[in-house]
Amino acid sequence: MIHSGLQLENNPDYDFAFEVVQRLQQAGYTAYWAGGCVRDFLLGKIPKDYDVATSALPDQVRELFGRKMTLAVGAAFGVVIVRSGRREIADVEVATFRTDLDYIDGRRPSQVVFSTPAEDAQRRDLTFNGLFYDPMADEIHDFVGGQADLENRIVRAIGTPADRFEEDKLRLLRTVRFAAHLDYEIAPETWDAICKNADKLKVVSAERIAQELRRMFVDRHRVQGLHLLKESGLLDATPFGAISGGIKEHRPEWQHALETARLLSSPGFPLVLAVIERALLYAPDESDELNRHRFAELGRELRLSNQEIDHASWLVLHHQRLSQPQVRPLSELKRLLVSPCAEDFLHWERAAAVASGSSLDDVEFLERFLENTPPEVLDPPPLLGGHDLIAAGIPAGPGMKLLLDQIRDAQLNLEITTREEGLELLGRLKPNV
């Protein structure tokens, strides 16, 4: 069977997706699993979700499964969601076999015509995403050569590649992501079409581009993906290229970033984003404020969350700013390592040092310091607050912040440990404000 060797016993998602196909077939319709779930099975992976393609029309699907258990999210395109009714079981998307007519917005067809499985396969993007599987009969239906391409480790657009990319420009990026993720070669005619049409990625919404980049950056083959993005011209067609003024592949900063990214182990998206921002957007001769503005501009262009923007910006601006930590004040070490970004900071410092062949003494010192410093010592409650300074006659403003920072530094340096000592220090510092 197609899923031989996979642990599918007691898998409620599999069971529900099987039931959907079973009920459609028992009602007299053709119904197969389609696309990504079939590809995953052939690759020996348990699918995260299941799509079903069927000869049943949307109203027939809703009639069969009940109006309350279906959602007509894309009935005009033949798409109905069949609900499992249980939170722990994924819903199944059921789509009528169709042929897409002209695409008018670079994403969606202006009209669809319900058709046959063979015609439906032709509208899909890549050959291994155009496969169908009948779980009842344990039969694969391959109208586009997807099985052979999987076996030969090739990523190939269905039909004429330029036509597939013209229909949905995001396919340019998705094709590269699949090639990197699977560590497959891109078929020559497909690669040629990507390179010739790379600039058309600019018409794709920022949210869709960011979604693909998020998945690509955290993939273990992220460097291969970045190479393909650069070589094809797709990276220059993203906000990275627009804001950086063009990506120079042989710049030492870019090559070091690629090697650093390769060495990162299971990084989150903001960390890899920071490594790329540092290579492409960071200007060491400009102020932190100007650099931060540039990073924020990229984040806004990609519609990233404020948390992602701030996290990546913090990492870029603190990278390699704590050389020789053994002789730094405790307050400086603690203020850095108490940050929610500290783990990513150390991860990057270690990878960057290995990438450049530098000593690991500094990062290992910081790692030991963080491991051996109890949380209550690393980040103790402040001894004084703004209300204490107001009571002492200090007006709100820059002077108050300066005093609070000085008192906090003294506390983190273990020079003072009690509220009384904090008030005494305030009394000594107050005349200087």
C-alpha positions as CSV (number, residue, x, y, z in Angstrom):
1,M,0.0,0.0,0.0
2,I,1.1,3.6,-0.5
3,H,1.4,4.2,3.3
4,S,3.2,0.9,4.0
5,G,5.6,1.3,7.0
6,L,4.0,4.5,8.3
7,Q,2.5,4.5,11.8
8,L,-1.1,5.3,10.9
9,E,-2.9,3.3,13.5
10,N,-5.0,5.5,15.8
11,N,-4.4,8.4,13.5
12,P,-7.7,10.3,13.5
13,D,-6.8,12.7,10.7
14,Y,-6.1,9.7,8.4
15,D,-9.2,7.9,9.5
16,F,-11.5,11.0,8.9
17,A,-9.9,11.7,5.5
18,F,-10.4,8.0,4.5
19,E,-14.1,8.3,5.6
20,V,-14.6,11.3,3.4
21,V,-13.4,9.5,0.3
22,Q,-15.3,6.4,1.3
23,R,-18.7,8.2,1.7
24,L,-18.2,10.0,-1.6
25,Q,-17.4,6.8,-3.4
26,Q,-20.3,4.9,-1.8
27,A,-22.6,7.7,-3.0
28,G,-21.5,7.0,-6.6
29,Y,-18.9,9.8,-7.0
30,T,-15.2,9.5,-8.0
31,A,-13.1,10.7,-5.1
32,Y,-9.3,10.7,-4.5
33,W,-6.9,12.2,-2.1
34,A,-5.0,14.9,-4.1
35,G,-1.8,16.9,-4.1
36,G,0.4,17.3,-1.1
37,C,-0.9,14.4,1.0
38,V,-0.2,12.0,-1.9
39,R,3.3,13.4,-2.3
40,D,4.0,13.1,1.4
41,F,2.9,9.4,1.4
42,L,5.2,8.6,-1.5
43,L,8.0,10.3,0.4
44,G,7.3,8.2,3.5
45,K,5.8,11.1,5.5
46,I,2.6,11.3,7.4
47,P,0.6,14.2,5.8
48,K,-0.3,17.3,8.0
49,D,-3.6,17.6,6.1
50,Y,-5.6,16.0,3.4
51,D,-7.3,17.3,0.3
52,V,-9.9,15.4,-1.7
53,A,-10.7,15.8,-5.3
54,T,-14.0,14.5,-6.5
55,S,-16.6,14.4,-9.3
56,A,-19.3,15.6,-6.9
57,L,-20.4,19.2,-7.3
58,P,-20.2,21.5,-4.2
59,D,-24.0,21.3,-3.5
60,Q,-23.8,17.5,-3.8
61,V,-20.9,17.5,-1.3
62,R,-22.9,19.6,1.1
63,E,-26.0,17.5,0.7
64,L,-24.0,14.3,1.4
65,F,-22.2,15.5,4.5
66,G,-24.9,17.9,5.7
67,R,-25.0,21.7,5.7
68,K,-24.0,22.0,9.3
69,M,-20.9,19.9,8.8
70,T,-19.7,21.7,5.6
71,L,-18.4,25.2,4.8
72,A,-18.8,26.6,1.3
73,V,-15.5,28.6,1.5
74,G,-14.9,28.5,-2.2
75,A,-18.0,27.1,-3.8
76,A,-17.5,29.2,-6.9
77,F,-14.2,27.3,-7.4
78,G,-15.7,24.0,-6.4
79,V,-14.2,24.0,-2.9
80,V,-16.1,22.9,0.2
81,I,-14.7,22.2,3.7
82,V,-16.0,19.0,5.3
83,R,-15.8,19.5,9.1
84,S,-14.8,16.7,11.4
85,G,-16.8,18.1,14.3
86,R,-13.9,17.5,16.6
87,R,-11.1,19.9,17.5
88,E,-8.4,17.3,17.5
89,I,-9.2,16.1,14.0
90,A,-8.4,18.3,11.0
91,D,-11.1,19.3,8.6
92,V,-10.8,18.1,5.0
93,E,-10.9,20.3,1.9
94,V,-13.0,18.8,-0.9
95,A,-12.7,20.2,-4.4
96,T,-14.6,19.3,-7.5
97,F,-12.4,18.3,-10.5
98,R,-12.0,21.4,-12.5
99,T,-10.2,23.3,-15.2
100,D,-9.2,26.9,-14.5
101,L,-9.8,29.5,-17.1
102,D,-7.9,32.9,-17.4
103,Y,-6.2,34.2,-14.3
104,I,-6.8,37.9,-13.9
105,D,-5.0,38.7,-10.7
106,G,-1.9,36.5,-10.8
107,R,-3.5,34.2,-8.3
108,R,-7.1,33.1,-8.9
109,P,-8.9,32.0,-12.1
110,S,-11.6,34.3,-13.4
111,Q,-13.8,31.2,-13.9
112,V,-13.6,27.4,-13.5
113,V,-15.2,24.6,-15.5
114,F,-15.8,21.3,-13.7
115,S,-13.9,18.6,-15.5
116,T,-12.1,15.2,-15.2
117,P,-9.3,14.1,-13.0
118,A,-6.9,14.2,-15.9
119,E,-7.9,17.8,-16.7
120,D,-7.8,18.8,-13.1
121,A,-4.2,17.5,-12.8
122,Q,-3.1,19.8,-15.6
123,R,-4.1,23.0,-13.7
124,R,-1.8,22.2,-10.7
125,D,1.7,23.6,-10.2
126,L,4.3,20.8,-10.0
127,T,4.1,17.2,-11.2
128,F,4.4,15.6,-7.8
129,N,1.6,17.9,-6.5
130,G,-0.6,16.7,-9.4
131,L,-1.0,13.1,-8.2
132,F,-4.2,11.4,-7.0
133,Y,-4.6,8.4,-4.8
134,D,-7.6,6.2,-4.2
135,P,-7.2,4.9,-0.6
136,M,-10.1,2.5,-1.1
137,A,-8.5,0.7,-4.1
138,D,-4.9,1.6,-3.1
139,E,-4.3,3.0,-6.6
140,I,-2.3,6.0,-7.7
141,H,-3.6,8.0,-10.6
142,D,-0.7,9.9,-12.3
143,F,-1.5,12.0,-15.3
144,V,1.5,14.2,-15.3
145,G,4.6,12.1,-14.5
146,G,4.8,13.0,-10.9
147,Q,5.9,9.6,-9.6
148,A,8.9,9.5,-12.0
149,D,9.9,13.0,-11.0
150,L,9.8,12.0,-7.3
151,E,11.8,8.9,-8.0
152,N,14.4,10.9,-10.0
153,R,14.4,13.8,-7.4
154,I,13.3,16.4,-9.9
155,V,11.0,19.4,-9.4
156,R,9.1,20.1,-12.6
157,A,6.3,22.4,-13.5
158,I,3.3,20.7,-15.1
159,G,2.9,21.5,-18.8
160,T,4.5,24.7,-20.0
161,P,6.3,26.2,-16.9
162,A,5.8,29.8,-18.0
163,D,2.1,29.3,-18.2
164,R,2.0,27.8,-14.7
165,F,3.9,30.7,-13.3
166,E,1.8,33.2,-15.1
167,E,-1.3,31.8,-13.5
168,D,0.0,32.3,-10.0
169,K,3.3,34.2,-9.6
170,L,3.8,32.8,-6.1
171,R,4.6,29.4,-7.8
172,L,8.0,30.9,-8.7
173,L,8.8,31.0,-5.0
174,R,7.1,27.8,-4.1
175,T,9.0,25.8,-6.7
176,V,12.3,27.0,-5.3
177,R,11.2,26.2,-1.7
178,F,10.2,22.7,-2.7
179,A,13.5,22.2,-4.5
180,A,15.4,23.3,-1.4
181,H,13.3,21.5,1.1
182,L,13.5,18.2,-0.8
183,D,17.0,18.7,-1.9
184,Y,15.9,18.0,-5.5
185,E,17.1,19.4,-8.8
186,I,14.8,21.8,-10.8
187,A,14.2,20.7,-14.3
188,P,16.0,22.9,-16.8
189,E,12.9,24.2,-18.6
190,T,11.3,25.0,-15.2
191,W,14.5,26.7,-13.9
192,D,14.7,28.8,-17.1
193,A,11.1,29.9,-16.7
194,I,11.8,30.9,-13.1
195,C,14.8,33.0,-14.0
196,K,13.0,34.7,-16.9
197,N,9.9,35.5,-14.9
198,A,11.5,36.2,-11.5
199,D,10.7,39.9,-11.6
200,K,7.0,39.1,-11.7
201,L,7.1,38.0,-8.1
202,K,6.8,41.7,-7.2
203,V,3.0,41.6,-8.0
204,V,2.4,38.9,-5.3
205,S,1.1,40.1,-2.0
206,A,3.7,40.6,0.8
207,E,1.8,38.2,3.1
208,R,2.1,35.3,0.7
209,I,5.8,36.0,0.0
210,A,6.5,36.2,3.7
211,Q,4.8,32.9,4.3
212,E,7.0,31.2,1.9
213,L,10.2,32.9,3.3
214,R,9.2,31.8,6.8
215,R,9.1,28.2,5.8
216,M,12.2,28.4,3.7
217,F,14.4,30.2,6.3
218,V,13.7,27.6,9.0
219,D,14.1,24.6,6.8
220,R,17.3,22.6,7.3
221,H,18.1,23.2,3.6
222,R,17.7,27.0,4.0
223,V,21.1,27.8,2.4
224,Q,20.3,25.9,-0.7
225,G,17.0,27.9,-0.8
226,L,18.9,31.2,-0.4
227,H,21.3,30.2,-3.2
228,L,18.4,29.4,-5.5
229,L,16.6,32.6,-4.6
230,K,19.8,34.6,-5.4
231,E,20.7,32.8,-8.6
232,S,17.2,33.0,-10.0
233,G,16.7,36.7,-9.3
234,L,13.8,36.0,-7.0
235,L,15.5,37.4,-3.9
236,D,16.1,40.7,-5.7
237,A,12.3,40.7,-6.5
238,T,11.5,40.7,-2.8
239,P,11.7,43.7,-0.5
240,F,15.2,42.4,0.4
241,G,16.4,43.4,-3.0
242,A,14.5,46.7,-3.2
243,I,15.7,48.0,0.2
244,S,19.3,46.7,-0.2
245,G,19.7,48.1,-3.7
246,G,20.5,44.7,-5.1
247,I,22.2,41.7,-3.7
248,K,25.9,41.2,-4.5
249,E,26.5,37.5,-4.3
250,H,30.2,37.6,-3.8
251,R,30.3,40.1,-1.0
252,P,32.1,38.6,2.0
253,E,29.2,39.6,4.2
254,W,26.8,37.5,2.1
255,Q,29.0,34.5,1.9
256,H,29.6,34.6,5.7
257,A,25.8,34.9,6.3
258,L,25.2,31.8,4.2
259,E,27.8,29.8,6.1
260,T,26.4,31.1,9.4
261,A,22.8,30.2,8.4
262,R,24.0,26.7,7.4
263,L,25.4,26.2,10.9
264,L,22.3,27.3,12.8
265,S,20.5,24.3,14.4
266,S,16.7,24.5,14.2
267,P,16.5,28.3,14.2
268,G,13.3,30.3,14.4
269,F,12.4,32.7,11.6
270,P,13.6,35.9,13.3
271,L,17.1,34.6,13.8
272,V,17.6,33.6,10.2
273,L,16.0,36.9,9.2
274,A,18.5,38.8,11.3
275,V,21.4,37.0,9.8
276,I,20.2,37.9,6.3
277,E,19.4,41.5,7.4
278,R,22.9,41.9,8.8
279,A,24.5,40.9,5.5
280,L,22.1,42.8,3.2
281,L,20.8,45.8,5.1
282,Y,23.1,46.6,8.0
283,A,25.3,49.7,7.6
284,P,28.0,49.8,10.3
285,D,28.8,53.5,9.6
286,E,25.2,54.5,10.4
287,S,23.4,54.9,13.7
288,D,21.4,52.2,15.3
289,E,18.3,54.3,14.8
290,L,18.9,54.5,11.0
291,N,19.6,50.8,10.8
292,R,16.6,50.0,12.9
293,H,14.4,52.1,10.6
294,R,15.7,50.1,7.6
295,F,14.9,46.8,9.3
296,A,11.4,48.1,10.2
297,E,10.9,49.1,6.6
298,L,11.6,45.6,5.4
299,G,9.4,44.2,8.1
300,R,6.5,46.4,7.1
301,E,7.0,45.6,3.4
302,L,6.7,41.9,4.2
303,R,3.8,42.5,6.6
304,L,5.8,40.8,9.5
305,S,4.5,41.1,13.0
306,N,6.0,43.8,15.3
307,Q,7.4,41.0,17.5
308,E,9.3,39.5,14.5
309,I,10.6,42.9,13.4
310,D,11.8,43.8,16.9
311,H,13.3,40.4,17.6
312,A,15.3,40.4,14.4
313,S,16.4,44.1,14.8
314,W,17.6,43.5,18.4
315,L,19.7,40.6,17.2
316,V,21.3,42.5,14.3
317,L,22.1,45.5,16.5
318,H,23.6,43.4,19.3
319,H,25.6,41.0,17.1
320,Q,29.3,41.0,17.9
321,R,28.9,43.9,20.4
322,L,30.1,42.0,23.4
323,S,33.7,41.1,22.7
324,Q,35.9,40.1,25.6
325,P,32.9,39.7,28.0
326,Q,35.3,38.4,30.7
327,V,36.3,42.0,31.5
328,R,32.9,43.6,31.0
329,P,30.8,44.9,33.9
330,L,28.3,42.4,35.3
331,S,25.5,44.9,34.5
332,E,26.4,44.8,30.8
333,L,26.3,41.0,30.7
334,K,23.1,40.8,32.6
335,R,21.3,43.4,30.7
336,L,22.1,41.5,27.5
337,L,21.5,38.0,28.7
338,V,18.2,38.8,30.3
339,S,16.7,39.7,26.9
340,P,14.1,37.2,25.5
341,C,16.4,37.2,22.5
342,A,19.5,36.0,24.4
343,E,19.2,32.4,23.4
344,D,19.1,33.4,19.7
345,F,22.0,35.9,20.3
346,L,24.2,33.1,21.7
347,H,23.2,30.7,18.9
348,W,24.2,33.3,16.3
349,E,27.5,34.2,18.0
350,R,28.5,30.6,18.1
351,A,27.6,29.9,14.5
352,A,29.2,33.1,13.3
353,A,32.4,32.3,15.1
354,V,32.6,28.8,13.6
355,A,31.8,30.2,10.2
356,S,34.7,32.6,10.3
357,G,37.1,30.3,12.1
358,S,37.3,32.5,15.2
359,S,37.8,31.6,18.8
360,L,34.8,30.4,20.7
361,D,36.1,31.7,24.1
362,D,33.8,34.7,24.2
363,V,30.6,32.9,23.4
364,E,31.5,29.9,25.7
365,F,32.1,32.4,28.5
366,L,28.6,33.9,28.0
367,E,27.0,30.5,27.7
368,R,28.6,29.4,31.0
369,F,27.6,32.7,32.7
370,L,24.0,32.3,31.6
371,E,23.9,28.7,32.7
372,N,25.5,29.3,36.1
373,T,23.7,32.6,37.0
374,P,20.4,32.0,38.9
375,P,17.4,34.0,37.5
376,E,17.1,36.0,40.7
377,V,20.7,37.2,40.3
378,L,20.5,37.7,36.5
379,D,17.4,39.8,36.7
380,P,16.5,40.8,40.4
381,P,13.5,43.0,41.1
382,P,14.7,46.7,40.9
383,L,15.5,48.2,44.2
384,L,13.9,51.6,43.3
385,G,11.3,52.7,40.9
386,G,10.0,56.0,39.4
387,H,7.7,56.6,42.4
388,D,10.8,56.6,44.7
389,L,12.5,59.2,42.6
390,I,9.3,61.4,42.4
391,A,9.1,61.2,46.2
392,A,12.7,62.4,46.3
393,G,11.8,65.4,44.2
394,I,13.2,64.1,40.9
395,P,10.9,65.2,38.0
396,A,10.0,62.8,35.2
397,G,12.2,63.0,32.2
398,P,15.7,62.1,31.0
399,G,17.2,62.8,34.3
400,M,15.0,60.3,36.1
401,K,15.8,57.6,33.5
402,L,19.5,58.3,33.9
403,L,19.3,57.9,37.7
404,L,17.3,54.7,37.5
405,D,19.8,53.2,35.0
406,Q,22.7,54.1,37.3
407,I,21.0,52.6,40.3
408,R,20.1,49.5,38.3
409,D,23.6,49.1,37.1
410,A,24.9,49.3,40.6
411,Q,22.5,46.6,41.7
412,L,23.4,44.3,38.8
413,N,27.1,44.9,39.6
414,L,26.3,43.7,43.1
415,E,27.5,47.1,44.5
416,I,24.2,47.5,46.3
417,T,21.7,44.8,47.4
418,T,19.0,46.5,49.5
419,R,16.4,49.3,49.1
420,E,18.2,51.3,51.8
421,E,21.5,51.1,49.9
422,G,19.6,52.2,46.7
423,L,18.1,55.3,48.5
424,E,21.5,56.1,49.8
425,L,23.0,55.9,46.3
426,L,20.2,58.1,45.0
427,G,21.0,60.7,47.6
428,R,24.7,60.8,46.3
429,L,23.7,60.9,42.7
430,K,20.8,63.4,42.9
431,P,23.0,66.5,43.0
432,N,24.6,65.5,39.7
433,V,21.2,65.4,37.8
